Amino acid sequence: MRVVRLVILLLVASEAWPKVDDATGLIEDVGWRMVQAHCSGCHDLKLVTAQRGNREFWEQTIRWMQKTQNLWQLGETTERRILTYLAKNYAPEFTGRRRPLPASLRPD
């Protein structure tokens, strides 16, 4: 019975972890190949996977790249799919630590 419980636990746990593509390092989810196609032409995809942000962060990043790095216009549908993928799979993570206290609240 213990073995069965262990197997079930491992199966459930494996489903909770996203599958990562070995070649790109991107989480395999709807839109990951689009991100690969549009982002890897200019920089390593580790630059993507190392970032965390909400949809607004990713949109601002795209706008910055378009303004300063010659990123082409993506088109409405493509951009929406890329933003959805990034906001879902590379969203901010809760670290379990509180933010530092403002200087005014710290002891002398």
Phi, psi and omega in degrees: 000322179298320180297318179297316179298318179297317179298315179298315179300316179295321178295315179296316180296321181293330178287333182285335181270131180290149177279133181248133178289126182298322185286323186255333186083001180276147174291129180282108180204170180306123178101353185293325179290328176293318176298316178302312184295320185271333186264326186285349177291336183247332182206164178297142181290347174297333176296327177285310187290342179276348183265154174222133178188164176277182183302320181296319177302312182293322178294317177297323178295316177298315179299318179298316179295324178292322182283321189245342187242011179064030173291133181290164174291132186272338187089147187301312183293314180298313180298319180298317180294318179296314180297320179297314179299310183295316181295328179281314190265343180229047178279164176303144179249141175285124183265347179088000179248147177280162175290153177298148177292145174298153181305326182293340181259354180276150177292157179295000000 
